[in-house]
């Protein structure tokens, strides 16, 4: 039987975790397991008998969460509750959107104020997980890997040429998936519980990243826009850059960017 069950195993982070963990883990995702269905979760746990569940299952479309809050809470709150109630140790992934605004990197002790339904539903899941006393919550932001996430999206848009509209009024941090995976495993091996902020440190806007990429690639045109210009349903946090007072650190943004570029 697998030692670790990774829910949301088909996503960017889930896939990377499974590749790193090898035979120690088994991944499940829809339609094989639906975390919003208690019977489905119970069945998956009976089959795999894990000592640890890493929950990467999520609705990552922030605007869809805003327009369909019931679904967002079913996945992000009820789903986490179902996983927590299995008795296995739980590590669940959360978001910087549990914050609205700040003026300096936000640490684990900073009071939360969700920016939108996505953030509100994820925070409710954090509460469900932490209530067990044996869970870890990992808050992260703007994941990217070799071919998926914010930086690959910007790069692909620039390589296509033409004008790329990029948001200037949202400051957060990125998380390079290989780095995030290693820190998650450090937390797992340490047996730590509680809340952990895990990003590549360095507050940045999508516009900053686009300009950096444009200069490196030498192609494409970047036009700065604001979220209000895009007329999307969900408000975004103006500043949600995560910092940490804990022992688990990812490499800085510049190092993550260079490693990602070298991998292409």
C-alpha positions as CSV (number, residue, x, y, z in Angstrom):
1,X,0.0,0.0,0.0
2,X,1.1,3.6,-0.6
3,X,2.5,5.5,2.3
4,X,1.2,8.8,0.8
5,X,-2.0,9.7,-1.0
6,X,-1.9,12.8,-3.2
7,X,-5.3,14.2,-4.1
8,X,-5.4,16.4,-7.1
9,X,-2.7,14.2,-8.6
10,X,-3.3,15.4,-12.2
11,X,-2.5,19.0,-11.4
12,X,0.8,20.9,-11.7
13,X,1.8,20.4,-8.1
14,X,0.3,17.0,-7.7
15,X,2.1,15.6,-10.7
16,X,5.4,17.0,-9.5
17,X,4.9,15.5,-6.1
18,X,4.1,12.1,-7.5
19,X,7.2,12.2,-9.7
20,X,9.4,13.1,-6.8
21,X,7.8,10.6,-4.4
22,X,7.9,7.6,-6.7
23,X,6.6,4.4,-5.2
24,X,6.0,6.0,-1.8
25,X,2.9,7.7,-3.2
26,X,-0.3,7.1,-5.2
27,X,-2.2,9.9,-6.9
28,X,-5.9,10.3,-7.3
29,X,-8.1,12.8,-9.0
30,X,-11.5,13.2,-10.6
31,X,-13.2,10.9,-11.6
32,X,-11.4,8.3,-9.5
33,X,-11.9,10.2,-6.3
34,X,-14.1,13.2,-5.5
35,X,-13.0,14.9,-2.3
36,X,-16.4,16.6,-1.9
37,X,-18.0,13.1,-1.6
38,X,-17.3,11.5,1.8
39,X,-18.0,8.0,0.5
40,X,-15.6,8.5,-2.3
41,X,-12.8,9.7,0.1
42,X,-13.5,6.8,2.5
43,X,-13.3,4.3,-0.4
44,X,-10.0,5.8,-1.6
45,X,-8.5,5.7,1.9
46,X,-9.7,2.1,2.5
47,X,-7.9,1.0,-0.8
48,X,-4.6,2.9,-0.3
49,X,-4.4,3.0,3.5
50,X,-2.1,6.1,3.6
51,X,-0.5,7.4,6.7
52,X,-0.4,10.9,5.0
53,X,-2.6,12.7,2.6
54,X,-1.2,15.7,0.6
55,X,-4.2,17.6,-0.7
56,X,-3.5,19.4,-4.0
57,X,-7.1,19.3,-5.2
58,X,-8.5,22.8,-5.8
59,X,-10.5,25.0,-8.1
60,X,-7.8,27.4,-9.3
61,X,-10.0,29.6,-11.5
62,X,-10.5,32.5,-9.1
63,X,-13.3,34.0,-11.2
64,X,-15.2,30.8,-11.4
65,X,-15.1,30.5,-7.6
66,X,-16.5,34.0,-7.4
67,X,-19.5,33.2,-9.6
68,X,-20.1,29.7,-8.1
69,X,-19.4,30.0,-4.4
70,X,-21.2,26.8,-3.5
71,X,-18.9,24.7,-5.6
72,X,-15.8,26.6,-4.2
73,X,-16.8,25.8,-0.6
74,X,-17.7,22.2,-1.4
75,X,-14.1,21.7,-2.8
76,X,-12.1,23.9,-0.5
77,X,-13.9,23.5,2.8
78,X,-16.0,20.3,2.7
79,X,-13.4,18.4,0.7
80,X,-10.7,19.3,3.2
81,X,-13.0,18.3,6.1
82,X,-13.6,14.9,4.4
83,X,-9.9,14.3,4.1
84,X,-9.2,15.5,7.7
85,X,-11.8,13.1,9.1
86,X,-10.1,10.0,7.6
87,X,-7.6,10.0,10.5
88,X,-4.6,10.2,8.3
89,X,-2.2,13.1,8.7
90,X,-3.1,15.9,6.3
91,X,-1.0,18.5,4.4
92,X,-3.2,20.8,2.4
93,X,-2.3,23.5,0.0
94,X,-3.8,27.0,0.5
95,X,-3.3,30.5,-1.0
96,X,-2.1,34.0,-0.5
97,X,-5.7,35.1,-1.4
98,X,-6.6,34.6,2.3
99,X,-5.1,38.1,2.5
100,X,-6.5,41.3,0.9
101,X,-3.7,43.9,1.3
102,X,-0.5,44.5,3.1
103,X,2.5,46.7,2.9
104,X,5.3,44.2,3.7
105,X,5.6,40.4,3.3
106,X,2.8,38.7,5.2
107,X,3.9,36.1,7.7
108,X,2.1,33.2,9.2
109,X,0.9,35.3,12.1
110,X,-0.6,38.1,10.0
111,X,-4.4,38.3,10.5
112,X,-6.3,37.0,7.5
113,X,-8.8,38.9,5.5
114,X,-9.8,37.0,2.3
115,X,-9.7,38.9,-0.9
116,X,-12.5,37.0,-2.6
117,X,-14.6,33.8,-2.5
118,X,-11.6,31.7,-3.6
119,X,-9.6,33.0,-0.6
120,X,-12.6,32.7,1.8
121,X,-13.3,29.1,0.8
122,X,-9.6,28.2,1.1
123,X,-9.4,29.8,4.5
124,X,-12.4,27.8,5.6
125,X,-10.5,24.7,4.5
126,X,-7.5,25.8,6.6
127,X,-9.7,25.9,9.6
128,X,-11.0,22.4,9.0
129,X,-7.5,21.0,8.6
130,X,-6.0,22.8,11.6
131,X,-8.9,21.7,13.9
132,X,-7.4,18.1,13.8
133,X,-4.2,19.2,15.5
134,X,-2.2,17.0,13.2
135,X,-2.3,18.9,9.9
136,X,-0.1,21.3,8.1
137,X,-1.4,24.1,5.9
138,X,0.9,25.4,3.2
139,X,0.1,28.8,1.7
140,X,1.7,29.5,-1.6
141,X,1.2,31.7,-4.7
142,X,1.5,31.9,-8.5
143,X,2.9,28.4,-9.1
144,X,5.0,27.8,-12.2
145,X,6.8,24.9,-13.6
146,X,8.6,24.1,-16.9
147,X,5.5,24.5,-19.1
148,X,2.7,25.7,-16.9
149,X,1.9,28.6,-14.6
150,X,2.3,32.4,-14.7
151,X,5.8,32.6,-16.1
152,X,5.3,30.1,-18.9
153,X,2.1,31.9,-19.8
154,X,3.9,35.2,-20.1
155,X,6.8,33.6,-22.0
156,X,4.5,32.0,-24.5
157,X,2.6,35.2,-25.1
158,X,5.8,37.2,-25.7
159,X,7.1,34.5,-28.1
160,X,3.9,34.7,-30.1
161,X,4.6,38.4,-30.7
162,X,2.0,41.1,-30.7
163,X,0.9,42.9,-27.6
164,X,0.5,41.2,-24.2
165,X,-1.7,42.8,-21.6
166,X,-0.2,42.3,-18.1
167,X,-1.5,43.3,-14.7
168,X,0.4,45.9,-12.8
169,X,-1.7,46.3,-9.7
170,X,-1.2,43.0,-7.9
171,X,1.9,42.3,-5.9
172,X,2.6,38.7,-4.7
173,X,5.3,36.1,-4.9
174,X,5.9,33.1,-7.2
175,X,6.6,29.5,-6.3
176,X,8.8,27.4,-8.6
177,X,7.2,23.9,-8.4
178,X,10.4,21.9,-8.0
179,X,11.4,24.2,-5.1
180,X,8.0,24.0,-3.5
181,X,7.9,20.2,-3.7
182,X,11.2,20.0,-1.8
183,X,9.9,22.2,1.0
184,X,6.7,20.3,1.2
185,X,8.7,17.1,1.7
186,X,10.9,18.8,4.4
187,X,7.7,19.7,6.3
188,X,6.4,16.2,5.9
189,X,9.6,14.6,7.1
190,X,9.8,17.0,10.1
191,X,6.3,16.1,11.3
192,X,5.5,19.8,11.6
193,X,2.0,21.0,12.0
194,X,0.4,24.5,11.6
195,X,0.6,27.1,8.9
196,X,3.6,27.6,6.6
197,X,4.2,30.2,3.9
198,X,6.1,28.7,1.0
199,X,7.1,30.9,-1.9
200,X,10.3,32.0,-3.6
201,X,10.8,35.3,-1.7
202,X,10.7,38.5,-3.6
203,X,7.5,40.6,-4.0
204,X,6.8,41.1,-7.7
205,X,4.0,42.0,-10.1
206,X,3.0,40.2,-13.3
207,X,4.2,43.3,-15.1
208,X,7.6,43.1,-13.5
209,X,7.9,39.5,-14.6
210,X,6.8,40.3,-18.2
211,X,9.3,43.1,-18.6
212,X,12.1,40.8,-17.3
213,X,11.1,38.1,-19.8
214,X,10.8,40.6,-22.6
215,X,14.3,41.8,-22.0
216,X,15.6,38.3,-21.9
217,X,13.7,37.0,-25.0
218,X,14.0,40.2,-27.1
219,X,10.5,39.9,-28.5
220,X,6.9,40.9,-27.8
221,X,5.3,44.0,-26.5
222,X,4.0,44.5,-23.0
223,X,1.1,46.8,-22.1
224,X,0.3,47.5,-18.5
225,X,-3.3,47.1,-17.4
226,X,-5.2,47.1,-14.1
227,X,-7.6,44.4,-12.9
228,X,-10.5,46.8,-13.3
229,X,-9.7,47.1,-17.0
230,X,-10.2,43.4,-17.4
231,X,-13.7,43.4,-16.0
232,X,-13.4,40.1,-14.1
233,X,-15.8,38.9,-11.4
234,X,-13.4,38.4,-8.5
235,X,-11.4,41.1,-6.8
236,X,-7.7,40.4,-6.4
237,X,-5.5,41.3,-3.5
238,X,-3.5,44.4,-4.2
239,X,-0.6,43.2,-2.1
240,X,-0.4,39.5,-0.9
241,X,3.4,38.8,-0.9
242,X,4.0,36.0,1.6
243,X,6.9,36.0,4.0
244,X,7.8,33.5,6.7
245,X,9.2,33.4,10.2
246,X,9.5,29.6,9.9
247,X,12.5,27.3,9.2
248,X,11.3,26.2,5.8
249,X,12.7,28.4,3.1
250,X,12.6,28.4,-0.7
251,X,15.4,29.9,-2.8
252,X,14.9,33.6,-3.8
253,X,13.0,34.7,-6.8
254,X,16.1,35.4,-8.9
255,X,17.5,32.0,-8.4
256,X,14.1,30.3,-9.2
257,X,13.8,32.4,-12.4
258,X,17.3,31.4,-13.6
259,X,16.8,27.8,-12.8
260,X,13.5,27.8,-14.7
261,X,15.1,29.5,-17.7
262,X,17.9,27.0,-17.8
263,X,15.3,24.1,-17.8
264,X,13.6,25.3,-21.0
